[in-house]
Amino acid sequence: MVLEIRLSNFFSFDEEVVLDMRAANFKSEKARKLAHNLIQGKGGNVLKSAAIYGANASGKSNLIKTIRFCHAMVYDSHKHNENTNYNFQPFKLSNLINKPSEYFIRFITEGVEYEYSFSLTQDRIITEKLYYYPKGRIAKVFERDERKGKSKKEKYSFAPGVIKRPLDVAENTSDKTLYISRASQMDREIPKIIFNYFSKRFILRYFHFAGSHLDQLVKLRKPQLLKALQLADSDIIDFKHRVVQQKGKRIRANFDTEEATFEEDVAENIEIKTFHKYKPNVSFDLFREESEGTQKLFFMMLLILDIIQNNKVLLVDEIEDSLHPKIVEYIIDLFHHSKGAQLIFTTHNTNLLNMDRFRKDQIWFVNKKRNGGSELYSLQDYGDFRDTMDLEKAYLQGRFDSVPIVDDSTERIKSLIG
């Protein structure tokens, strides 16, 4: 589970912002009734969800984009070549454009707490650090600073005995690559644990699994998936699926010679036929004949069931996209009643702003500052806001700043349309 995320100088975020999933010590009656929103832990309770609000262009999606980029760096950077430029943008509206961007995450996996961080520019890694708590006390695994010298011994420091032959990995790690990414590829134990957390336990989006992988997941979760769809008021009562191999052409481009060729390729796809209660003998092609909302609900529920069953983390931008508000509430409730799964999402759905559903520390806001940078803060920061107040009304009235200021007066609208 994730405990804390910190980031700075990514996209619209200039100064450091902190998304803290560690629960505050609330003692109100409403907070006690929402005890199921927490993962109980020896070192303190952790939130099962965080809802992030803000006006359009405030930076909500940039927060999600940054987390996705940084996590993809962990499991992709070992593929980078010398001409690689990273797919992110430092904050452009100040002198930070040429300074490193920084990312930090604190999390627990396999019962051990870790702190992992790195900094980078658009073309190279600058620093990287990993600490952990193997016996309840913090200990270093390694530190890296590419500015400290020319040799790997000058740039890296390792705790003795934690990683097998750590300098062998460092010698094979360029300044385009995260050490964790390379060390996992070279079969080092702790780096593999970190790599697997980022690639398998922290899910970055609703993912349409392909081919045999999706086939296995559907077989494993079919009874649960049908029940989940019916609880969400879907009229799908059954479905059949099969993996099909389809031939096609794939383009291969050579950007050095400006040549492009087409090659024959075989891809595995899955075919899904749905059956509805109104006419159980008539099948519908999920991808061609069902609505976008039904398709999304099908794959969301399939993924969410796997996440909840295995206590993973899901990151979603605009959770209400193509979904009815009641379905969104249903998905959130699934996480709140799970054992240890977590959901981090952005939304414009103000119906969710209900203190009978969320604690104050689960509600977050993104707002644009005067310099164009984005800031992130929690409802918990408003000590004078009591959980007996009308949260939705207060938000729409601009109490927490992160709403668009729209001049919708009759005179302005008439002047606009002439």
C-alpha positions as CSV (number, residue, x, y, z in Angstrom):
1,M,0.0,0.0,0.0
2,V,1.1,3.6,-0.6
3,L,1.7,5.8,2.4
4,E,2.9,9.0,0.9
5,I,3.9,10.6,-2.5
6,R,5.9,13.8,-2.9
7,L,6.8,15.5,-6.2
8,S,8.1,18.8,-7.5
9,N,8.9,20.5,-10.8
10,F,6.7,18.2,-12.9
11,F,4.3,19.8,-15.4
12,S,2.3,22.5,-13.6
13,F,3.7,21.6,-10.1
14,D,6.6,23.9,-9.3
15,E,7.0,23.6,-5.5
16,E,6.8,20.2,-3.7
17,V,3.4,18.9,-3.1
18,V,2.5,15.9,-0.8
19,L,-0.3,13.4,-1.1
20,D,-0.4,11.7,2.3
21,M,-2.4,8.5,2.6
22,R,-1.7,8.1,6.3
23,A,-4.8,8.7,8.3
24,A,-5.2,11.5,10.8
25,N,-6.4,10.8,14.3
26,F,-10.0,11.9,14.1
27,K,-12.3,11.1,17.0
28,S,-15.6,12.5,15.8
29,E,-18.7,10.3,15.6
30,K,-18.7,10.5,11.8
31,A,-15.1,9.5,11.6
32,R,-15.8,6.5,13.9
33,K,-18.6,5.4,11.6
34,L,-16.1,5.5,8.6
35,A,-13.6,3.1,10.2
36,H,-14.1,0.8,7.2
37,N,-12.4,3.5,5.1
38,L,-9.1,2.7,6.8
39,I,-6.5,0.0,6.6
40,Q,-5.6,-0.9,10.2
41,G,-1.8,-1.0,10.8
42,K,0.6,-1.3,13.7
43,G,2.3,1.9,12.8
44,G,-0.9,3.8,12.2
45,N,-4.0,3.6,10.0
46,V,-3.8,4.2,6.2
47,L,-6.6,5.6,4.0
48,K,-8.2,3.3,1.4
49,S,-9.0,6.2,-0.9
50,A,-8.2,9.8,-1.9
51,A,-10.6,11.9,-3.9
52,I,-8.9,14.8,-5.7
53,Y,-11.0,17.9,-6.8
54,G,-10.1,21.0,-8.8
55,A,-11.2,23.2,-11.6
56,N,-10.3,22.4,-15.3
57,A,-6.6,23.1,-16.0
58,S,-5.9,23.3,-12.2
59,G,-3.4,20.4,-12.4
60,K,-5.4,17.4,-11.3
61,S,-4.5,15.4,-14.4
62,N,-0.9,16.5,-14.1
63,L,-0.7,14.9,-10.7
64,I,-1.9,11.6,-12.2
65,K,0.4,12.1,-15.2
66,T,3.4,12.6,-13.0
67,I,2.8,9.5,-10.9
68,R,2.3,7.4,-14.1
69,F,5.5,8.7,-15.7
70,C,7.6,8.2,-12.6
71,H,6.3,4.6,-12.1
72,A,6.8,3.8,-15.7
73,M,10.4,5.0,-15.4
74,V,11.0,2.2,-12.8
75,Y,9.9,-0.6,-15.1
76,D,11.0,0.9,-18.5
77,S,14.2,2.8,-18.0
78,H,16.5,-0.2,-18.5
79,K,15.4,0.0,-22.2
80,H,16.6,3.6,-22.6
81,N,19.4,4.4,-25.1
82,E,21.8,7.3,-25.2
83,N,19.5,9.4,-27.3
84,T,16.5,9.1,-25.0
85,N,14.7,12.2,-23.8
86,Y,12.1,11.6,-21.0
87,N,8.4,12.2,-21.7
88,F,7.7,14.9,-19.1
89,Q,7.9,18.6,-18.8
90,P,9.4,20.6,-15.9
91,F,7.6,23.7,-14.8
92,K,8.0,26.2,-17.6
93,L,6.9,29.5,-15.9
94,S,10.0,30.1,-13.8
95,N,13.7,29.3,-13.7
96,L,12.9,25.7,-12.8
97,I,13.0,24.6,-16.5
98,N,16.7,23.6,-16.2
99,K,16.6,22.2,-12.7
100,P,15.9,18.6,-11.7
101,S,12.4,17.3,-11.1
102,E,12.0,15.2,-7.9
103,Y,9.8,12.2,-7.0
104,F,9.5,10.4,-3.7
105,I,7.2,7.6,-2.6
106,R,6.8,5.8,0.7
107,F,5.0,2.4,0.5
108,I,4.6,-1.0,2.1
109,T,5.0,-4.2,0.1
110,E,5.5,-7.8,1.4
111,G,5.2,-6.5,4.9
112,V,8.2,-4.1,4.7
113,E,8.1,-0.3,4.4
114,Y,10.3,1.4,1.8
115,E,11.2,5.0,0.8
116,Y,12.3,5.4,-2.8
117,S,13.1,8.6,-4.6
118,F,14.9,9.9,-7.6
119,S,15.5,13.2,-9.4
120,L,16.1,13.8,-13.1
121,T,16.2,16.3,-15.9
122,Q,14.7,15.7,-19.3
123,D,17.7,13.7,-20.5
124,R,19.4,12.1,-17.5
125,I,19.0,10.7,-14.0
126,I,20.6,12.9,-11.3
127,T,20.0,11.2,-8.0
128,E,18.4,8.0,-6.7
129,K,17.8,6.6,-3.2
130,L,16.3,3.6,-1.5
131,Y,15.8,3.1,2.2
132,Y,13.7,0.5,4.0
133,Y,12.6,-0.6,7.5
134,P,13.5,-4.3,7.7
135,K,13.2,-4.4,11.5
136,G,11.1,-1.3,12.2
137,R,14.1,1.1,11.9
138,I,15.2,2.9,8.8
139,A,18.2,1.6,7.0
140,K,19.9,2.5,3.7
141,V,19.9,0.2,0.7
142,F,21.7,2.5,-1.6
143,E,22.3,6.1,-2.7
144,R,23.3,7.5,-6.1
145,D,24.4,11.0,-7.2
146,E,25.6,11.4,-10.7
147,R,27.2,14.7,-9.8
148,K,29.7,13.3,-7.3
149,G,32.4,12.2,-9.7
150,K,33.3,10.2,-12.8
151,S,33.6,6.6,-11.4
152,K,30.7,4.4,-10.2
153,K,32.4,4.2,-6.7
154,E,32.2,8.0,-6.4
155,K,28.6,8.2,-7.6
156,Y,27.1,5.2,-5.6
157,S,27.1,4.1,-2.0
158,F,25.6,0.8,-0.8
159,A,24.8,-0.7,2.6
160,P,27.0,-3.8,3.0
161,G,25.3,-7.2,2.2
162,V,21.9,-5.9,1.2
163,I,22.3,-6.2,-2.6
164,K,24.4,-8.9,-4.1
165,R,27.4,-7.5,-6.0
166,P,25.9,-4.0,-6.3
167,L,28.7,-2.4,-8.2
168,D,28.3,-4.9,-11.0
169,V,24.9,-3.5,-11.5
170,A,26.1,0.1,-11.3
171,E,28.7,-0.6,-14.0
172,N,25.8,-1.6,-16.3
173,T,23.6,1.4,-15.4
174,S,23.9,4.5,-17.5
175,D,22.7,7.9,-16.5
176,K,19.6,7.3,-18.6
177,T,18.6,4.4,-16.4
178,L,17.3,4.0,-12.9
179,Y,19.5,1.6,-10.8
180,I,16.4,-0.2,-9.5
181,S,15.3,-0.9,-13.1
182,R,18.7,-2.4,-14.1
183,A,19.2,-4.3,-10.8
184,S,15.8,-6.0,-11.1
185,Q,16.7,-7.0,-14.7
186,M,19.9,-8.5,-13.3
187,D,18.0,-10.6,-10.7
188,R,18.8,-8.7,-7.5
189,E,16.3,-9.5,-4.8
190,I,15.3,-6.2,-3.2
191,P,15.2,-4.3,-6.5
192,K,13.0,-7.1,-7.9
193,I,10.6,-6.5,-5.0
194,I,10.5,-2.8,-5.7
195,F,10.1,-3.4,-9.5
196,N,7.2,-5.8,-8.9
197,Y,5.5,-3.3,-6.6
198,F,5.5,-0.6,-9.3
199,S,4.7,-2.9,-12.2
200,K,2.2,-5.3,-10.6
201,R,0.8,-3.8,-7.4
202,F,0.4,-0.1,-8.2
203,I,-2.0,-0.1,-11.2
204,L,-1.8,3.1,-13.2
205,R,-5.1,3.0,-15.2
206,Y,-8.1,0.9,-16.3
207,F,-6.2,-1.6,-18.4
208,H,-7.8,-3.5,-21.3
209,F,-5.8,-6.8,-20.9
210,A,-5.0,-8.4,-24.2
211,G,-5.1,-12.0,-25.4
212,S,-4.1,-14.8,-23.1
213,H,-3.7,-12.6,-20.1
214,L,-7.2,-11.3,-20.3
215,D,-8.4,-14.9,-21.0
216,Q,-6.9,-16.1,-17.7
217,L,-8.3,-13.2,-15.7
218,V,-11.8,-13.7,-17.1
219,K,-11.7,-17.4,-16.4
220,L,-10.6,-16.7,-12.8
221,R,-13.1,-13.9,-12.1
222,K,-16.1,-14.8,-14.2
223,P,-18.6,-15.7,-11.4
224,Q,-17.5,-12.6,-9.4
225,L,-17.6,-10.4,-12.5
226,L,-21.2,-11.4,-13.3
227,K,-22.3,-10.7,-9.8
228,A,-20.5,-7.4,-9.7
229,L,-22.1,-6.3,-13.0
230,Q,-25.6,-7.3,-11.8
231,L,-25.0,-5.4,-8.5
232,A,-24.2,-2.4,-10.7
233,D,-27.6,-2.8,-12.4
234,S,-26.3,-4.3,-15.6
235,D,-28.7,-6.6,-17.5
236,I,-25.9,-8.8,-18.6
237,I,-26.6,-12.3,-17.2
238,D,-23.8,-14.3,-19.0
239,F,-21.0,-13.9,-21.4
240,K,-18.7,-16.2,-23.4
241,H,-15.2,-15.5,-24.5
242,R,-12.4,-16.9,-26.6
243,V,-8.9,-15.9,-27.7
244,V,-8.5,-15.5,-31.5
245,Q,-5.4,-14.9,-33.5
246,Q,-5.7,-12.3,-36.1
247,K,-3.2,-11.6,-39.0
248,G,-2.5,-8.1,-40.0
249,K,0.2,-5.6,-41.1
250,R,2.4,-3.7,-38.8
251,I,4.3,-0.6,-39.8
252,R,8.1,-0.5,-39.1
253,A,9.6,3.0,-39.4
254,N,13.3,3.9,-39.7
255,F,13.6,7.6,-38.8
256,D,17.2,7.8,-39.8
257,T,16.6,6.8,-43.4
258,E,13.0,8.1,-43.4
259,E,11.9,4.7,-44.7
260,A,8.8,2.8,-43.7
261,T,7.9,-0.9,-44.4
262,F,4.9,-3.0,-43.6
263,E,5.4,-6.5,-42.0
264,E,3.0,-9.3,-41.5
265,D,2.1,-9.7,-37.9
266,V,-0.1,-12.0,-35.8
267,A,-1.8,-10.6,-32.7
268,E,-3.8,-12.3,-30.0
269,N,-7.2,-10.7,-29.3
270,I,-10.1,-11.7,-27.2
271,E,-13.7,-12.1,-28.5
272,I,-16.5,-11.6,-25.9
273,K,-20.1,-12.2,-26.5
274,T,-22.6,-10.9,-23.9
275,F,-26.2,-12.2,-23.2
276,H,-28.9,-10.1,-21.7
277,K,-31.9,-11.0,-19.4
278,Y,-34.4,-9.7,-21.9
279,K,-33.4,-12.2,-24.6
280,P,-30.9,-14.7,-23.2
281,N,-30.4,-16.5,-26.4
282,V,-29.3,-13.5,-28.4
283,S,-25.6,-12.6,-28.2
284,F,-24.0,-9.2,-28.5
285,D,-20.4,-8.4,-29.4
286,L,-19.0,-6.5,-26.5
287,F,-16.7,-4.4,-28.6
288,R,-19.0,-3.6,-31.4
289,E,-22.5,-3.7,-30.1
290,E,-22.3,-2.7,-26.4
291,S,-22.1,1.0,-25.3
292,E,-18.9,2.6,-24.3
293,G,-20.2,2.7,-20.7
294,T,-20.9,-1.0,-20.7
295,Q,-17.5,-1.8,-22.1
296,K,-15.8,0.3,-19.5
297,L,-17.8,-1.1,-16.7
298,F,-17.0,-4.7,-17.8
299,F,-13.2,-4.2,-17.8
300,M,-13.2,-1.9,-14.8
301,M,-15.0,-4.5,-12.7
302,L,-12.7,-7.2,-14.0
303,L,-9.7,-5.2,-13.0
304,I,-11.2,-3.9,-9.7
305,L,-12.0,-7.4,-8.5
306,D,-8.4,-8.5,-9.1
307,I,-7.1,-5.3,-7.3
308,I,-9.4,-5.8,-4.3
309,Q,-8.7,-9.5,-4.0
310,N,-5.0,-8.8,-4.0
311,N,-4.9,-5.5,-2.0
312,K,-3.4,-3.5,-4.9
313,V,-3.5,0.3,-5.6
314,L,-5.5,1.8,-8.5
315,L,-4.8,5.3,-9.9
316,V,-7.7,6.8,-12.0
317,D,-8.1,10.2,-13.7
318,E,-11.7,11.4,-13.9
319,I,-13.3,8.3,-12.4
320,E,-16.8,9.3,-13.6
321,D,-15.9,9.3,-17.3
322,S,-18.7,7.3,-19.1
323,L,-20.1,6.1,-15.8
324,H,-23.3,7.0,-13.9
325,P,-22.7,8.7,-10.5
326,K,-24.3,5.7,-8.8
327,I,-21.8,3.3,-10.5
328,V,-18.9,5.6,-9.3
329,E,-20.3,5.4,-5.7
330,Y,-20.5,1.6,-6.1
331,I,-16.8,1.4,-7.1
332,I,-15.7,3.5,-4.2
333,D,-17.7,1.4,-1.8
334,L,-16.0,-1.7,-3.1
335,F,-12.6,-0.2,-2.1
336,H,-13.9,1.0,1.2
337,H,-15.1,-2.5,2.1
338,S,-12.0,-4.2,0.9
339,K,-9.4,-5.6,3.2
340,G,-6.5,-3.4,2.0
341,A,-6.9,-2.1,-1.5
342,Q,-6.5,1.6,-2.3
343,L,-8.1,4.0,-4.8
344,I,-6.6,7.4,-5.8
345,F,-8.7,9.3,-8.2
346,T,-9.6,12.7,-9.6
347,T,-13.2,13.8,-10.2
348,H,-15.6,16.6,-10.8
349,N,-18.5,14.7,-9.2
350,T,-19.6,16.9,-6.3
351,N,-22.2,14.4,-5.3
352,L,-19.4,12.5,-3.7
353,L,-18.6,15.4,-1.4
354,N,-20.4,13.8,1.5
355,M,-19.0,13.5,5.0
356,D,-21.0,10.3,5.5
357,R,-18.9,8.7,2.7
358,F,-15.4,10.3,3.1
359,R,-13.3,11.5,6.0
360,K,-11.8,15.0,5.9
361,D,-8.3,13.6,5.2
362,Q,-9.6,11.7,2.1
363,I,-10.7,14.9,0.3
364,W,-8.0,16.7,-1.6
365,F,-8.0,19.9,-3.8
366,V,-5.7,21.1,-6.6
367,N,-5.6,24.8,-7.3
368,K,-3.7,27.2,-9.5
369,K,-1.5,29.8,-7.7
370,R,-0.8,33.3,-8.9
371,N,2.4,32.2,-10.6
372,G,0.6,29.5,-12.7
373,G,1.9,26.7,-10.5
374,S,-0.4,24.0,-9.0
375,E,-0.8,23.4,-5.3
376,L,-2.3,20.3,-3.6
377,Y,-3.9,20.5,-0.1
378,S,-6.4,18.5,1.9
379,L,-9.8,19.3,3.5
380,Q,-8.0,18.4,6.7
381,D,-6.0,21.7,6.4
382,Y,-9.3,23.6,7.1
383,G,-9.4,23.1,10.8
384,D,-12.6,25.2,11.1
385,F,-14.6,23.0,8.8
386,R,-16.6,20.5,10.8
387,D,-17.7,17.2,9.4
388,T,-21.3,18.1,10.2
389,M,-21.3,20.9,7.6
390,D,-22.5,20.6,4.0
391,L,-19.3,19.9,2.1
392,E,-20.7,20.0,-1.4
393,K,-22.3,23.3,-0.9
394,A,-19.1,24.8,0.7
395,Y,-17.0,23.5,-2.2
396,L,-19.3,24.9,-4.9
397,Q,-19.4,28.3,-3.1
398,G,-15.6,28.4,-3.5
399,R,-14.7,27.8,0.2
400,F,-11.7,25.8,-0.8
401,D,-10.7,27.8,-3.9
402,S,-10.4,24.9,-6.3
403,V,-13.5,25.8,-8.4
404,P,-13.6,27.7,-11.7
405,I,-14.7,31.3,-11.4
406,V,-17.3,31.6,-14.2
407,D,-19.0,35.0,-15.0
408,D,-22.4,33.6,-16.2
409,S,-24.3,36.9,-15.7
410,T,-27.1,37.5,-18.3
411,E,-25.3,40.6,-19.6
412,R,-22.0,38.7,-20.2
413,I,-23.7,35.8,-21.9
414,K,-25.7,38.2,-24.2
415,S,-22.6,40.1,-25.1
416,L,-20.8,36.8,-25.9
417,I,-23.5,35.6,-28.3
418,G,-24.1,39.1,-29.8
